[in-house]
Amino acid sequence: MSTNRYNDKNVFFDWMSRTYITSKAGGVVPPCLIDIHPVSGECNNDCVWCIGRAQRNEIVPLNKTLDAPNVNDVLDKIFSLRWKPLWPREVHICGNDSEPTLSNATKPIIEYLHKKPVVVELITNGLKLDDPDLADAVAQIDKLSISLDVTNNDDYKEFKRPKNDTGVSIDNGYDIVIGNLKNIVSRRRNQKSKLHISVTFVATRHTYHKDQWRRCFVQLRDIGARKIRVRDDLHAKKLVDNLQSDIKALNAEIDGIDIGFISPEEKYSDFEYCYGPRIWPALAVDCRLYACAHIANSTFRPFADLMQYSTLMELYQDAFYPPNSPCPDVQSIGPCERKCPSMIGRYNEPALAKKRLTMTALPSAKQKRDCIGGTHTKLFNEYTESFFTSENCSCGYS
């Protein structure tokens, strides 16, 4: 049961804020969003700016537990009928140091989620979307995000370093992705799908040329993409000059597509505990849960093993009950630099969290009628002011 709807970041923040408040008030609920990484340590690109591969001398894959034959068994733990009101609202199929479409589990995961009332997004480099069966499945989901990053074949080869299935370098990676994007758009039209397509870019001083990017953005709009997001290379010593103002100008200049700049995911304050597990964790291929998508690899430690529990709710009850059980200590996660995904980072930094919560929409009338909506409404009324005090949570937020 695909929802065929698109949720913008404000919807994300509303969901996460409600989960945050519920947790701070002593409630135990599963996360409203969850990433699924169906592959580890395997990618057909080797991007110089890859977050998952940065500062790692050796890529050691996680043990492969999630596979095509057991997709239903694993996902049934997350989507248990017993806890249907607390199911995640959105699932992202993606990777940390890997490309999700290289896994034989990705298509079965999409097919499973297609039957659930959950928003599904695939985040991919797009090189494998020429597979007809996979393309048909992808055309039916809610959101597709393609990491294109560059505007021509030469830059694709030099900075994304693509290889085919036999390990041979690919010379026309950009053209392949553009062709696959056109294929997906055609299938979207034929299936009368409402698939929302985004394309993302990482700007470096070597690859950013405003005129070339303008032409590429127009091409993407004409093909059928609806949103473009640009960010800096987080590991670059020198960033692109005037990038944010350039992107703002391009958005004003080019009609018919939403073009935006994503602020660098700067290091937040030296918080002791991580709130990622309560809001937006990542389920890796080893079927263990990691605090966020940035650390779902063998360098870091998970906070729980889904296979040890019957349901995700039971896992969360065990991990975070009694109510004052702390969130994971950052030091226990591994060598985390606290370069949080920007949306999660706002909740790890108390001042930013409080600002975000003042912008959070209350549940709708419909949500108030169901059990989780009613609970959230009560929590909003009773705890909006008090949950920031350390008495409400041993994580020590203040």
N, C-alpha and C positions, 0 to 999 in steps of 0.2 A: 504494500500500500504506500506507494511513493507520495509524498506530500506535494512535490513539485512547487516548492516555495523557496524564496530566498530570504535569509535573515541577515540584516546588516549588523554592524558592530554594536549599535545601541540595544538590539535585542539580546545579543551576547551578554552585554554588561548587565542588563536587567536580570537575566537568568543567573549569572554568576553572583550578582549582589544578593539575590534572594538566598542562594545556597550559602553564601558567606555569612549572612545574618543568621540563618537557621543553625549553622555550625557554631557560630560564636555564642548563640543563645543556649547551647547545650544539646541541640538536636543532632541526630546522626542521619544523614541522607547521602545517597550516592551522588557523584558529580552530574551536572546537567549537560556537560559536554565531555567527550572522550575521543582521543586519537587511537587509531589502530594501525600498528606498523607490522605488515604481514611479511616483511623480509628484513634481514640485518646483514650489514657488511657487504652488500652487493648492489652495485649501481652501474649502469651503462654510460654514465658521465663521471667525470672526476673534476668537478668545478673547483676553481682555485679559491672561491669564497665559501665553500661548503661549511656550514656551522657544525654538522655532525662529525666531520673529518678534521676539523681544525685542531692543531696542537696534538695530533695523535701520530706517533711514529709508525704504529702498526694497527691495522684495522682487524680486530678479532671479532668475528660474528657471534651473536648470542645463539644459544641452543635453539634449534627449530622445533617448537612444540605446536604452534599454530600451522596447520596444513590443510589442504583442500578437503581431505576425508573427515576432519573433525571440526570444521567450521561451525556447523550447527550446534554441536555439543558445547563448544566454547562460548558462542554468542548466546545460547540459551541461558547461560549463567548471568549474563548482563541483562537480558530481556526475559527474565522470569515472570510468568503470568501472575505469580503471587505478589510481585511488587510492581505491577504495571503502572500505577500512578507515579512511581519514582523512576521510570525509565529515563535514560538520557534523552535530551531533546534534539541533540545533533551529534553526528559521528563523522570524523574526518579519517579517511584512509590515506595514509601518507608514509613518510619514512624519515629517519634521523640521518643515517649515513647511507641510505639505500633508496632505490626506486621501487615503489610498491607494485607497479605493473609487471615486475619480473617474477612475482610470486604466483604460483598456481592457485593460491587461496583468494586472490583479490576478486576475481569474478564471482566465486561462490559467496564471498562476503557481501558484495553488491546485491546479489540475488536474494540473499537472506534479508538484508536491510530494506530492500525494496518492498517487502511485505509488512514492514512495521511503520507506525506513524512517527517516523524520525527523519529529520533532514540529513541527507547524505552528501558529503563532499569528497571528491578525489583530488588529491594534490600530486601532480606528476610532472615529469619533464616532457611528456608527450611523445617520446620516440617510439613507444610500443603501441600507440593507439591505432596502428594500421591493422591490428588483429581484428577480423570482422566480428567474432563473437564478443570480444571485450568491448569493441566500439559500440555494438548494439546495447550492451548492458550500461555502458557509461552514458549513452544518450538519454537514458531513462532516469538518471539520478537528478538531484536538485542543483548541485553546484560542481563545476569543474574548474580547477585552478591549474594553469600551465606555467611552469617556471621556464620562460623563454630567455630572459636575461640580456640577450644581445640582438643585433639587428641584421646580421649577415653570416654567411657560411664561414668566412675566415675567422671572425671573432669566436664563433661557436667552436671551431676546431681548436683554436689556441687557448681559450679560457675555460671552456666546458669539457674539452678533451673527450669526445664521445667515442665509444667502441661498439662494434656489432657483437653478435652472439659468439663469434669465434675469437674475439679480442682484437680484431683489426680496426685501426683508426677509421673513423667516418669523416669524409670530406664535406658532406652537404647536410650536416645536422640541422641547420636552420630551415632549409627547404623541406626536409622530412617532417619537421614539426608543423610547419605552416600547411603542408599537404594533409597531415593527419587532422589538424584543426578544421580544415575545410570539410573533410570527411565526416567529422563529428557534427558539424553544423548541418550538413545535408541529412544525416540520420535524425537529428533533432527535428528538422522540418518534416521529414517523412513520418516520424512517429508522433508528430504534434506534441512534442515535449516542451516543457518550459525550462529546460536546462539553462542555468545562468553560467556564462563562461567568463572567467577572469584570466588575465595574463599578468605575470609578475616579472619584474626586472631588478637586477642588482647593478647599480651604476658604479663604474670605476673610472679613474682618470684615463685609462687606456681604451675603454669601450664606449664612453659617453660622447656622442656628438649630436648636438641638439637637432640639426637638420635631418640627420639620418633617423633619429628617434621619432621625429615628427612624421616622416614618411611611413615608418613602421607602424606607428599608432593609427594612422589613417587606414593603412592596409588591414590592420586587425579589426578596426571598426567596420570596415566594408565586408570583411569575412563574416562577422557576426559576434565578436566579443563585446561584452557589455561593460567591462571594468578593467582598468589597468592600474597596477600599483607598483611604485618604484621605491626602492630603499638604497641606502649606502651599503658598501661592503663593510661589515662590522669589524673586520680585521685589518682594514687598510690603514696605513700610517698617515696618508693624506687623502682627504675626501674630495669629491668633486665640488668645485667652486660654484656657488649660486644654484645648486641643484634644486633645492626646494622651490625657489622663486621661478626657475625655468619650468618645472612641472606644473606649477600653478598657472603660469602663462599658457602652457600647452592645453591645459584643461579648459581655459577660457576661449582658446582659439579653435579647438576642434569640437564640433558639435556631435552629439549622438553617442558619446561614450564617456564614462566617468573615469577621469584620470586623477590619481592622487599620489601623494608622497607619504611614505611611512617613516615616522621619526626614528632615528637610530635607537636601538634597544640598549640604552645606556645602563651602566651598573647602578643598581639602586643602593640604598643605604645598607649597612652591614647587618641586616636582619638575621636573627638567630634561627628562626623557624621558617619553613617554606609552606605556603598555603596552597601550592599547586595541586597536591593530591586531593584536596577537598573540593576543588573547583574544576580542574581540567587536566587530568592525568593522561598518560600514554600507556596503552597496552601493547607491549612489544611482542615479537614473534615467539619469545620464550614464555608467553602468557603470564608474565609478571608485570606489575604496574609500577611505572616510574613517575616521578613528580611532575615532569613536563616533557614535551616533545624534544627539547634541546638536549636532554640527558638520557634518552632511551637508547643507550648503547652499552657496550661491555666495560667502558671506563667507569661507569657509575653503578650505584646499587639501587635495586628496586625497594619499594616499601611494603610490597605484599605480593603473594603468588595466588593468582585467581584459581588455579587448578586445585588448590587445597580447600576450596569452598564450593558449596552447592550453588550459591548465588552471589552476585556482586554486593547486594545489600548485606548479606551475612559477613562478607569480607570487611565492609566498612563498619559494621557493628563491632566486629572483633578488633579492628585497628584503632577505632576512635571512640570507643565507649569504655569506661564511664565518660560523661560529657567533658570532663577536664583533661582527658588524655591529650597530650600535645600533638601538634603536627610534627612531621619529621624534622629533626635537627639538621640544618644545612650541612654540618660537618659529617653527618652520618650518610649523606647522599653520595659523597665523593668530592672530587676537585671542582666543585661548582664555583664559577666566577660571579654568580648572581647577575648574569646578563639575561634576565628573565624575558620570555616572550612578553611583549609590551602589555598585553591585556592582563596576564597573570601578575606581572610586576606591580601593577597598581594596587593589588590586594596584599602584597607583601610589604608595601610601604604604607604605614598607617595614615599619614597625612593625605596621600593620594587616594587611599581607600575611602576615607571619610568624604572627600570631595566627590568621588564617584557615586557614593551612596546617596548623596543629596540629589543626584540626577536620576535616580532609579525610579522607574514607573511602578506604581502599585499593581498588584494583580488585577486582571479584568474581572468583570462580574461573573463571567463563565468560570474563570479560575477559582473564584471565591466559592463556587458551588461544589467543587470537588475537594477531596481531603487535603491535597497538598496545597492548593490555593488558599483554603481556609487557614491552614497552619501558617503559611507565609504572611497572610494578612494579620493574624494575631501577633506574629513575631515582629512585624513592622511596627505595630502599635505599641508593643511593650518594650522592645529592645533597641530601637534605633539610636537612642542616646546612651544606653548603659553598656552595650556589648563591647565598647572600646576599652573598658576598664579591665585591668589584669585579673580582677576577681572572676570574670566570666570565662576565662580561658587561661590555662597554665602556659600557653605559648607566649604570654607576656606582652601582647600588643597593648599599646597605650596611646 
